[in-house]
Amino acid sequence: MGPFDDLSDFVRPSVPLAPLTWFRLGGPAEYLARPRTTEHLATVLARCLQSGIPFRILGSGTNVLVRDEGVRGLVVHLESPAFSDVRIEGTSVQAGAAVPVTALISQTARAGLAGLELLTGIPGTVGGALRGNAGGREGSIGRYVQSVEVLDDAGRVVVREKDEIHFGPHESDLDEPVILGCSLSLEPDHPEAVVRRMRRIWIVKKENQPYGHQSSGYIFRDPAPDVSARTLIDQAGLKGLRLGGAEVSDRHSGYMIAHPGATAADVLGLMELVRQRVKDHSGYDLEPQIQVW
């Protein structure tokens, strides 16, 4: 008998993960859970903790590369309405962890609330944005957070207030097993003014990103605020470098593209090749931003 046989209405064995990630690569999850409620989620996480089964949380898959052999243990895919609700009251916004960042930006802009337009062009979900404090030079999501609701190791729903959360550059100390959602405080502004700022940011970002039909991911962290991974890769002459079906994007060398027929091993091999050549050229040892499962 399998460890989740009694939860078969929302846990399935051997489910392909490639369709759930932007790279569209990699093998299956040993088990995939699609919980419909917080209670479902707490149940499967408790089962994992009690049985020593590893688990991972998957949002929109923008920042994940699944190895070709797949993932052992349980992958929890947060996608149900229980985790993707948005409520706006005045300047206060409640957003579930599974809400796409793009959708949250659009809804708050239409409501005449400013602040989140600085996240325009950043893919992923609210949960991932909170854990990694998504943003750029203009600011990050942590600036607007009032509280974050999480599920802790004991399966309890806990609310962490703003003054007990540390947000740093592209990081936070939100290390609980699951982020459930957050409360944000935004600034009133005219919807048209917010949308104009969104469009300006979007135009600049789309000029440099890979084409929308390409399976791709942003690979390396910037080693310092004034030193970008993209610049180091360009200086090392690696734009357009290809290994198997994987290629360093010629539009933005911070991205790698998986062409048809590529494998996760191709991307991993290209990552290591780029990392070594950048280190040889500049002395910087690039660290992956993407999660490799």
C-alpha positions as CSV (number, residue, x, y, z in Angstrom):
1,M,0.0,0.0,0.0
2,G,1.3,3.4,-1.0
3,P,1.7,6.3,1.5
4,F,-1.1,8.3,-0.1
5,D,-3.5,5.7,-1.3
6,D,-6.2,7.0,1.0
7,L,-5.8,10.5,-0.4
8,S,-6.2,9.4,-4.0
9,D,-8.8,12.1,-4.7
10,F,-6.1,14.7,-4.8
11,V,-2.8,12.8,-4.7
12,R,-1.6,10.8,-7.8
13,P,1.5,8.8,-8.4
14,S,4.0,9.2,-11.2
15,V,2.8,12.5,-12.7
16,P,4.8,14.3,-15.4
17,L,6.2,17.6,-14.3
18,A,7.5,19.0,-17.6
19,P,4.2,20.5,-18.6
20,L,4.0,22.4,-15.3
21,T,7.3,24.2,-15.7
22,W,8.5,26.9,-18.1
23,F,11.4,24.8,-19.3
24,R,9.0,22.0,-20.2
25,L,11.8,19.5,-19.3
26,G,12.4,16.7,-16.8
27,G,10.8,13.6,-15.5
28,P,7.8,12.8,-13.3
29,A,7.0,13.4,-9.6
30,E,6.9,10.2,-7.6
31,Y,3.6,11.7,-6.2
32,L,1.8,14.9,-7.2
33,A,-0.7,16.5,-4.8
34,R,-3.3,19.1,-5.9
35,P,-4.8,20.1,-2.6
36,R,-8.2,21.9,-2.8
37,T,-8.2,23.2,0.8
38,T,-5.7,24.2,3.5
39,E,-6.9,21.0,5.3
40,H,-5.8,18.9,2.4
41,L,-2.5,20.6,2.3
42,A,-1.9,20.2,6.1
43,T,-2.8,16.5,5.8
44,V,-0.3,15.7,3.0
45,L,2.5,17.7,4.7
46,A,1.9,15.9,8.0
47,R,2.0,12.6,6.2
48,C,5.4,13.5,4.6
49,L,6.9,14.7,7.9
50,Q,5.7,11.6,9.8
51,S,7.0,9.2,7.1
52,G,10.2,11.0,6.2
53,I,9.0,11.6,2.6
54,P,10.6,14.6,0.9
55,F,8.2,17.2,-0.4
56,R,8.5,20.3,-2.6
57,I,6.0,23.1,-3.4
58,L,5.4,24.0,-7.0
59,G,3.7,27.2,-8.1
60,S,3.8,28.3,-11.8
61,G,7.2,26.5,-12.4
62,T,8.9,29.6,-13.7
63,N,12.0,29.1,-11.6
64,V,12.3,25.3,-11.6
65,L,14.3,22.9,-13.7
66,V,13.3,19.3,-13.1
67,R,16.1,16.7,-13.7
68,D,15.5,14.1,-16.4
69,E,15.1,11.3,-13.8
70,G,12.3,13.2,-12.0
71,V,11.6,14.0,-8.4
72,R,11.5,11.6,-5.5
73,G,8.8,12.1,-2.9
74,L,5.8,14.5,-3.1
75,V,5.4,17.6,-5.2
76,V,2.5,19.9,-4.0
77,H,1.1,21.9,-6.9
78,L,-0.8,24.9,-5.5
79,E,-3.4,26.0,-8.0
80,S,-6.9,25.6,-6.5
81,P,-9.2,28.6,-5.8
82,A,-8.4,28.2,-2.1
83,F,-4.9,29.5,-2.8
84,S,-5.6,31.9,-5.7
85,D,-8.1,34.4,-4.3
86,V,-7.6,38.2,-4.4
87,R,-9.6,40.6,-2.2
88,I,-9.3,44.3,-2.3
89,E,-10.7,46.6,0.4
90,G,-9.5,50.2,0.1
91,T,-5.7,50.2,-0.1
92,S,-5.5,46.7,1.5
93,V,-5.0,43.6,-0.7
94,Q,-5.3,40.0,0.4
95,A,-3.7,37.6,-2.1
96,G,-3.3,33.8,-2.1
97,A,0.1,32.2,-2.7
98,A,-1.0,30.7,-6.1
99,V,-2.1,34.0,-7.6
100,P,0.0,34.8,-10.7
101,V,2.0,38.0,-10.1
102,T,0.8,39.4,-13.5
103,A,-2.8,38.9,-12.4
104,L,-2.3,40.6,-9.1
105,I,-0.6,43.6,-10.8
106,S,-3.5,43.9,-13.2
107,Q,-6.2,43.7,-10.5
108,T,-4.6,46.2,-8.2
109,A,-3.9,48.6,-11.1
110,R,-7.6,48.5,-12.2
111,A,-8.5,49.2,-8.6
112,G,-6.4,52.4,-8.6
113,L,-3.6,51.0,-6.4
114,A,0.0,51.7,-7.1
115,G,3.2,49.9,-6.1
116,L,3.1,46.5,-7.6
117,E,3.7,47.7,-11.1
118,L,7.4,47.6,-10.3
119,L,7.0,43.8,-10.6
120,T,5.8,44.0,-14.2
121,G,7.6,41.4,-16.3
122,I,8.5,39.2,-13.4
123,P,6.8,35.8,-13.8
124,G,5.7,33.4,-11.1
125,T,3.2,33.4,-8.3
126,V,2.7,35.5,-5.1
127,G,4.2,32.8,-3.0
128,G,7.4,32.6,-4.9
129,A,7.6,36.4,-5.1
130,L,7.3,36.7,-1.3
131,R,9.9,34.0,-0.6
132,G,12.4,35.6,-3.0
133,N,11.3,39.2,-2.3
134,A,10.8,39.7,-6.1
135,G,11.6,43.1,-7.5
136,G,14.3,45.2,-9.0
137,R,16.2,48.5,-8.6
138,E,12.9,50.4,-8.1
139,G,11.9,48.3,-5.1
140,S,10.5,44.9,-4.2
141,I,7.3,43.3,-3.0
142,G,8.5,43.2,0.6
143,R,8.1,46.9,0.9
144,Y,4.3,46.5,0.7
145,V,3.8,43.4,2.9
146,Q,1.8,43.8,6.1
147,S,1.6,40.1,7.0
148,V,2.2,36.7,5.5
149,E,0.1,33.6,6.3
150,V,2.2,30.4,6.4
151,L,1.8,26.7,7.2
152,D,4.5,25.7,9.8
153,D,6.2,22.4,10.4
154,A,3.4,21.3,12.8
155,G,0.7,21.9,10.1
156,R,-0.6,25.0,11.9
157,V,-1.7,28.2,10.0
158,V,0.5,31.0,11.4
159,V,0.4,34.7,10.5
160,R,3.8,36.5,10.4
161,E,3.6,40.2,10.8
162,K,5.7,42.7,8.8
163,D,8.0,43.5,11.8
164,E,9.0,39.9,12.2
165,I,9.9,39.2,8.6
166,H,13.3,40.0,7.1
167,F,13.3,41.0,3.4
168,G,16.7,41.3,1.7
169,P,17.7,41.7,-1.9
170,H,16.0,38.8,-3.7
171,E,15.5,36.9,-0.4
172,S,13.4,36.7,2.8
173,D,13.4,34.6,6.0
174,L,10.1,33.1,5.1
175,D,11.4,29.5,5.5
176,E,8.2,27.8,6.6
177,P,7.1,24.7,4.5
178,V,4.3,26.6,2.7
179,I,3.4,30.2,2.1
180,L,-0.4,30.5,2.0
181,G,-1.0,34.1,1.2
182,C,-0.3,37.7,2.3
183,S,-1.8,41.1,3.1
184,L,-0.4,44.1,1.2
185,S,-0.8,47.8,1.8
186,L,-0.6,49.8,-1.5
187,E,-0.9,53.4,-2.5
188,P,-3.9,55.1,-4.1
189,D,-3.3,56.4,-7.6
190,H,-5.3,56.9,-10.8
191,P,-5.6,53.6,-12.7
192,E,-4.5,55.2,-16.0
193,A,-1.3,56.5,-14.4
194,V,-0.5,53.0,-12.9
195,V,-1.1,51.3,-16.3
196,R,1.1,53.8,-18.1
197,R,4.0,52.9,-15.7
198,M,3.3,49.2,-16.2
199,R,3.5,49.6,-20.0
200,R,6.8,51.5,-19.9
201,I,8.4,48.8,-17.7
202,W,6.9,46.0,-19.8
203,I,8.2,47.4,-23.1
204,V,11.8,47.7,-21.7
205,K,11.7,44.1,-20.3
206,K,10.2,42.4,-23.3
207,E,12.7,43.9,-25.7
208,N,15.4,41.8,-24.0
209,Q,13.7,38.7,-22.8
210,P,13.4,35.5,-24.9
211,Y,10.4,35.2,-27.2
212,G,7.2,34.0,-25.4
213,H,7.0,30.8,-27.4
214,Q,10.4,29.6,-26.2
215,S,10.9,27.4,-23.2
216,S,13.4,29.3,-21.0
217,G,14.5,30.3,-17.6
218,Y,16.6,33.0,-15.9
219,I,19.5,31.1,-14.5
220,F,22.1,32.9,-12.4
221,R,22.0,35.4,-9.5
222,D,23.7,38.7,-9.9
223,P,26.9,38.4,-7.8
224,A,26.6,42.0,-6.5
225,P,24.2,45.0,-6.8
226,D,26.4,46.6,-9.4
227,V,27.6,43.4,-11.1
228,S,25.0,41.5,-13.2
229,A,25.3,37.9,-14.3
230,R,24.2,39.0,-17.8
231,T,27.2,41.4,-18.1
232,L,29.7,38.8,-16.9
233,I,28.3,36.2,-19.4
234,D,28.4,38.8,-22.2
235,Q,32.0,39.8,-21.4
236,A,33.0,36.1,-21.5
237,G,31.7,35.9,-25.0
238,L,29.0,33.3,-24.2
239,K,25.9,34.8,-25.7
240,G,24.4,32.2,-28.1
241,L,26.6,29.4,-26.7
242,R,24.9,26.0,-27.2
243,L,25.2,22.6,-25.7
244,G,22.9,19.9,-27.1
245,G,19.4,21.5,-27.2
246,A,20.2,24.2,-24.6
247,E,21.4,27.7,-25.6
248,V,22.4,30.9,-23.9
249,S,19.8,33.4,-25.2
250,D,21.1,35.9,-27.8
251,R,18.5,38.4,-26.6
252,H,19.4,38.3,-22.9
253,S,22.3,36.1,-21.9
254,G,20.9,35.8,-18.3
255,Y,18.3,33.4,-19.8
256,M,18.8,29.9,-21.2
257,I,16.5,28.4,-23.9
258,A,15.5,24.8,-24.2
259,H,15.0,24.0,-27.9
260,P,12.8,21.1,-29.1
261,G,14.6,17.9,-28.2
262,A,16.6,19.4,-25.3
263,T,17.0,17.6,-22.0
264,A,17.4,18.8,-18.5
265,A,20.9,17.4,-18.7
266,D,21.7,19.7,-21.6
267,V,20.7,22.8,-19.5
268,L,22.6,21.6,-16.5
269,G,25.7,21.0,-18.6
270,L,25.4,24.4,-20.2
271,M,25.0,26.0,-16.8
272,E,28.2,24.4,-15.6
273,L,30.1,25.4,-18.8
274,V,28.9,29.0,-18.4
275,R,29.8,29.1,-14.7
276,Q,33.3,27.8,-15.4
277,R,34.1,30.1,-18.3
278,V,32.8,33.2,-16.4
279,K,35.0,32.2,-13.4
280,D,38.0,31.8,-15.7
281,H,37.3,35.2,-17.4
282,S,36.3,37.4,-14.5
283,G,36.9,35.5,-11.3
284,Y,33.2,35.6,-10.3
285,D,31.7,32.2,-9.4
286,L,28.0,32.5,-10.5
287,E,25.4,30.9,-8.3
288,P,22.2,29.5,-9.7
289,Q,19.0,31.4,-9.2
290,I,16.9,28.6,-10.7
291,Q,15.9,25.7,-8.5
292,V,17.2,22.4,-9.7
293,W,15.0,19.5,-8.6
